[in-house]
Amino acid sequence: MQILVEELSPTIALNLPRSRRPTKWKYLSGFAPVPIATPPSFSNTSIRRNGVTRMQVVEEEYEVKQMRDMAAAKKRWEALVREGKVKVLTPKEAGYAIQLSDKTLLDVRPSVERKKAWVKGSTWIPIFDVDDSLDAGTLSRKITGFMMGGWWSGVPTLSLNKDFLSKVAEKYPRDKDLILACQKGLRSLAACELLYNAGYENLFWVQGGLEAAEEEDLEREGLQPFKLAGIGGLSEFLGWTDQQRVASAKEGWGYRLVFSARLLGLILAADALFIGAQQFGRYLENLRSQ
């Protein structure tokens, strides 16, 4: 079984054995936070040598470790599915199970995705959610994420919901049938692992997530189709995401014209700002010359 890894960063080490548990959580902008070992620290005098930043070497080693942790997580998740500890459902099968078997759908997506579209009657307990704290570390991550593409994709900085397991336990006993879903299928599989290790055994995973669902598969509430709930930023505004391209092929020219008008408006606004900046610069020069 192949598991897509687009939804998380290249690292995740949930539920590692005690000997390998991380000492800190690292919050990567645009991705779910992942537990990793604390990196080695360097003094300011040891960071640079011969004009080369040693921190670059540390970051490269870090990336290698992240890839290894992700590979280890994938193996654990594949084993859960392969051994039948987590049952696999398509979005259509999940819809039937909710209607006919009275199973509960547990939505583990962050709030930015949940508020756009959700399955009617589902329970929302995010495993990762938007980090709204304003401490220096979080602000730094947000700025870095924005500069590294968050302005385009609209992906926010996420943090682990430390109350995830306790909130699930408050609502559901461990013998409850739970169908877990997220936007693309990866975070919900990570949530399945957490719940299984906490004693939940009747777990069902929606493969591909809600993004793989057709509108007739699940009863939807919210303004956006399921497939568009995970996009954002300037790419969404201009209609340049893969999901919107598929939608435009179905909707026709009327759908495309909306985004063409937005692009034209953006170009005109940029031109207006440029001309305005030029005029303001000339005005300042005239003031100085007088």
C-alpha positions in Angstrom: 0.0 0.0 0.0 1.3 3.4 -0.9 0.7 6.3 1.4 0.8 9.9 0.1 2.9 12.2 2.1 1.9 15.6 0.7 0.0 16.6 3.8 2.8 16.5 6.4 6.4 17.5 6.5 9.1 14.9 5.7 9.2 14.1 9.5 6.8 12.5 11.8 7.7 10.4 14.8 4.4 9.8 16.7 4.4 7.2 19.4 8.1 6.3 19.2 9.4 3.8 21.8 10.5 5.5 25.0 14.1 5.1 24.2 13.6 7.0 21.0 11.0 9.6 22.0 11.9 13.1 21.1 12.7 15.8 23.6 11.0 18.6 21.8 8.3 19.2 19.2 9.3 21.2 16.2 6.6 23.2 14.4 7.3 23.5 10.7 5.4 26.3 9.0 2.9 24.9 6.5 3.0 21.4 7.9 1.9 19.5 10.9 4.2 19.8 13.9 6.4 16.8 14.4 8.3 15.4 17.3 12.1 15.4 16.7 15.2 15.2 18.8 16.6 18.5 19.9 19.3 19.6 17.5 22.8 20.3 18.7 23.5 23.9 19.8 26.3 26.1 18.6 27.8 29.2 20.1 28.0 32.3 17.9 31.7 31.9 17.5 31.4 28.3 16.3 28.6 28.9 13.8 30.9 30.5 11.1 34.2 29.2 9.9 36.0 30.3 6.7 32.9 32.2 5.6 30.8 29.0 5.5 27.8 28.7 7.7 28.1 25.4 9.7 24.4 25.6 10.4 23.7 24.7 6.8 25.4 21.3 7.5 23.2 20.9 10.6 20.1 21.6 8.6 21.1 19.1 5.9 21.6 16.4 8.5 18.3 17.4 10.0 16.5 16.9 6.7 18.0 13.5 6.4 16.7 12.6 9.9 13.3 13.9 9.0 13.2 11.7 5.9 14.1 8.7 7.9 11.5 9.5 10.5 8.9 9.9 7.8 9.8 6.6 6.3 9.6 4.9 9.7 6.1 6.4 10.3 4.9 5.2 6.9 6.0 1.7 7.8 4.1 1.8 11.0 1.0 3.1 9.3 1.2 0.6 6.5 1.5 -2.2 9.2 -1.7 -0.9 10.9 -3.6 -1.2 7.7 -2.0 -4.4 6.5 -2.7 -6.2 9.8 -6.3 -5.0 9.8 -5.9 -2.9 12.9 -7.2 0.0 10.9 -9.8 -0.7 8.3 -9.8 1.2 5.0 -12.8 2.9 3.5 -13.3 4.9 0.4 -15.2 8.2 0.8 -18.2 6.5 -0.8 -18.0 3.5 1.6 -17.7 6.0 4.5 -20.9 7.7 3.4 -22.7 4.4 3.4 -21.3 3.4 6.8 -22.5 6.7 8.3 -26.0 6.4 6.8 -26.6 2.6 7.3 -24.4 1.6 10.3 -24.7 4.7 12.4 -20.9 5.0 12.6 -19.3 8.3 13.7 -17.1 10.3 11.4 -14.3 12.1 13.3 -12.9 15.0 11.4 -9.3 15.7 12.5 -8.6 18.6 10.1 -7.5 22.0 11.2 -10.1 24.8 11.6 -9.2 26.5 8.3 -10.2 23.5 6.4 -13.2 22.5 8.6 -14.9 25.8 8.3 -15.0 25.6 4.5 -16.8 22.2 4.3 -17.6 19.4 6.6 -19.6 16.2 6.7 -23.1 16.7 8.2 -23.2 15.3 11.7 -19.5 14.7 12.0 -17.5 15.4 15.1 -14.6 17.8 14.9 -11.5 17.2 17.0 -8.3 18.4 15.2 -5.1 16.5 15.7 -3.2 19.6 14.5 -4.7 23.1 14.5 -3.7 26.7 13.6 -1.1 28.1 16.0 -2.5 31.4 17.2 0.1 32.1 19.9 2.2 35.3 19.6 5.4 34.3 21.2 8.7 35.1 19.4 9.2 31.5 18.2 5.8 31.2 16.7 6.0 34.6 15.0 9.3 33.6 13.5 7.8 30.4 12.2 4.8 32.3 10.7 7.1 34.8 9.0 9.3 32.1 7.6 6.4 30.1 6.4 4.8 33.1 4.7 8.1 34.0 3.0 8.7 30.3 1.9 5.4 30.1 0.1 2.6 30.5 2.6 1.6 33.7 0.7 0.9 31.5 -2.3 -0.5 28.3 -0.8 -2.3 29.9 2.2 -1.0 27.0 4.4 -1.0 28.2 8.0 1.4 27.4 10.8 0.0 24.4 12.7 0.7 23.0 16.1 -0.2 19.7 17.8 -3.5 19.6 19.7 -2.2 18.2 22.9 -5.8 17.5 24.1 -6.7 15.4 21.1 -6.7 12.0 22.9 -8.5 13.4 26.0 -11.2 15.1 24.0 -11.9 11.9 22.0 -12.0 9.9 25.3 -14.5 12.4 26.7 -16.9 11.8 23.8 -16.4 8.2 22.8 -15.6 4.9 24.7 -12.8 2.7 23.3 -15.2 0.2 21.7 -16.9 2.9 19.6 -16.7 2.6 15.8 -14.9 5.7 14.6 -14.3 6.7 11.0 -11.4 9.2 10.8 -11.0 11.6 8.0 -8.9 14.6 7.1 -8.3 16.5 3.9 -5.9 14.2 2.1 -5.7 11.2 4.3 -2.4 11.4 6.0 -3.2 13.3 9.3 -6.2 11.0 9.9 -3.9 8.0 9.5 -1.5 9.5 12.1 -4.6 10.0 14.3 -5.5 6.4 13.9 -2.1 5.4 15.2 -2.6 7.6 18.3 -6.0 6.2 19.0 -5.1 2.6 18.4 -2.2 2.9 20.8 -4.6 4.5 23.3 -6.8 1.4 23.2 -9.3 2.2 20.3 -9.6 -0.8 18.1 -12.7 -0.2 15.9 -11.0 2.4 13.7 -11.8 3.1 10.0 -9.6 5.3 7.8 -11.0 7.3 4.8 -8.3 6.7 2.2 -7.4 9.8 0.2 -9.4 12.0 2.7 -12.3 14.3 1.9 -10.5 15.7 -1.1 -11.0 12.3 -2.8 -14.8 12.4 -2.2 -17.3 13.3 -4.8 -20.2 15.5 -3.7 -22.6 12.6 -3.7 -20.4 10.4 -1.5 -21.0 12.3 1.7 -23.6 14.8 2.9 -21.8 18.1 3.0 -22.4 21.3 4.9 -20.4 24.5 4.3 -19.9 26.8 1.3 -17.0 25.0 -0.5 -16.9 21.6 -2.1 -14.8 19.1 -0.2 -12.2 19.1 -2.9 -11.5 22.9 -2.4 -11.5 22.9 1.4 -7.7 22.4 1.6 -6.5 25.2 -0.7 -5.9 28.9 0.0 -3.6 31.9 -0.5 -3.1 33.7 -3.7 -3.2 30.5 -5.7 -6.8 29.9 -4.6 -7.7 33.5 -5.4 -6.4 33.2 -8.9 -7.8 29.7 -9.5 -4.3 28.2 -10.1 -4.6 25.1 -7.9 -5.0 21.6 -9.3 -8.3 21.3 -7.6 -9.7 24.4 -9.3 -8.4 23.4 -12.7 -10.4 20.2 -12.4 -13.4 22.2 -11.3 -13.0 24.6 -14.2 -13.0 21.8 -16.7 -16.4 20.7 -15.4 -17.9 24.1 -14.9 -16.8 25.7 -18.2 -15.9 29.2 -19.3 -18.1 31.0 -16.7 -16.0 29.5 -13.9 -12.7 30.5 -15.7 -13.9 34.0 -16.4 -14.2 34.7 -12.7 -10.5 34.0 -12.1 -9.5 35.7 -15.3 -11.2 38.8 -14.0 -9.4 38.5 -10.7 -6.0 38.2 -12.4 -6.8 41.3 -14.6 -7.8 43.2 -11.4 -4.6 42.1 -9.7 -2.5 43.3 -12.6 -4.3 46.7 -12.8 -3.9 47.1 -9.0 -0.2 46.4 -9.3 0.2 48.9 -12.1 -1.7 51.5 -10.1 0.6 51.0 -7.1 3.7 51.2 -9.3 2.5 54.4 -11.0 1.5 55.8 -7.6 4.9 55.1 -6.2 6.6 56.8 -9.1 4.4 59.9 -8.7 5.1 60.0 -4.9 8.8 59.7 -5.5 8.7 62.6 -7.9 6.7 64.6 -5.4 9.3 64.0 -2.8 12.1 65.0 -5.2 10.3 68.3 -5.9 9.9 69.0 -2.2 13.7 68.5 -1.7 14.7 70.6 -4.6 12.6 73.5 -3.2 
